[in-house]
Amino acid sequence: GAGVSQSPSNKVTEKGKDVELRCDPISGHTALYWYRQSLGQGLEFLIYFQGNSAPDKSGLPSDRFSAERTGGSVSTLTIQRTQQEDSAVYLCASSNGLAGGNTGELFFGEGSRLTVL
Amino acid sequence: AQKVTQAQTEISVVEKEDVTLDCVYETRDTTYYLFWYKQPPSGELVFLIRRNSFDEQNEISGRYSWNFQKSTSSFNFTITASQVVDSAVYFCALSERGNNRLAFGKGNQVVVIP
């Protein structure tokens, strides 16, 4: 598709279960970002990929969170043993350069809303 | 460390009024980039503008204008003659040179009342 695609759009899970969130970036975009948006909060940076490697994963809140990217394209964010505080909208964005580089424009998906009961 | 502050959480205006959103940033870098994004109810963030730290010219795009003042570390955004379609959350963001991440403020919820 033309834009960043995320799935599922909505996910309701029980505390303690694992979830996987998928992001399909814009074709050709080498940079991929995951952000988390909680109610009343701004966007919290989680992880950044350049190609398949993640030079900056400093925003992942705990070791229950992990992410991978394959083929320089699709990325999966995995949350293990989900907790209620993980409830949020998880946003993916892609870019064809560094945020501070030549373009700077991040293209965002519509997000995956996660609710942990 | 990068930090962006958007103090006003929710702003309500009557249609056709002007509204200004304040953004104050903190950075130790001399080269940095400032952004504004719009998040309509659909949830997808839409890029509005990017400004580098060496370009302090104000910018106007239709009903949108931006006032960048390095002296006060502010990058304010004004919507002139607001319309109902302007109702959204607006985020200010900052990235430092060589830093991969955009640091976002908490956003301004703008409600335009018809």
Chai-1 contact restraints between the chains, C-beta under 6 A:
chainA,res_idxA,chainB,res_idxB,connection_type,confidence,min_distance_angstrom,max_distance_angstrom,comment,restraint_id
A,G42,B,F104,contact,1.0,0.0,6.0,A-B,restraint_1
A,G42,B,G105,contact,1.0,0.0,6.0,A-B,restraint_2
A,G42,B,K106,contact,1.0,0.0,6.0,A-B,restraint_3
A,G42,B,G107,contact,1.0,0.0,6.0,A-B,restraint_4
A,L43,B,F104,contact,1.0,0.0,6.0,A-B,restraint_5
A,F45,B,R101,contact,1.0,0.0,6.0,A-B,restraint_6
A,Y48,B,N100,contact,1.0,0.0,6.0,A-B,restraint_7
A,D56,B,N100,contact,1.0,0.0,6.0,A-B,restraint_8
A,A99,B,S95,contact,1.0,0.0,6.0,A-B,restraint_9
A,A99,B,N100,contact,1.0,0.0,6.0,A-B,restraint_10
A,A99,B,L102,contact,1.0,0.0,6.0,A-B,restraint_11
A,G100,B,Y33,contact,1.0,0.0,6.0,A-B,restraint_12
A,G100,B,S95,contact,1.0,0.0,6.0,A-B,restraint_13
A,G100,B,R97,contact,1.0,0.0,6.0,A-B,restraint_14
A,G100,B,N99,contact,1.0,0.0,6.0,A-B,restraint_15
A,G104,B,Y33,contact,1.0,0.0,6.0,A-B,restraint_16
A,G104,B,R50,contact,1.0,0.0,6.0,A-B,restraint_17
A,E105,B,F47,contact,1.0,0.0,6.0,A-B,restraint_18
A,F108,B,E44,contact,1.0,0.0,6.0,A-B,restraint_19
A,F108,B,L45,contact,1.0,0.0,6.0,A-B,restraint_20
A,E110,B,G43,contact,1.0,0.0,6.0,A-B,restraint_21
A,E110,B,E44,contact,1.0,0.0,6.0,A-B,restraint_22
A,G111,B,G43,contact,1.0,0.0,6.0,A-B,restraint_23
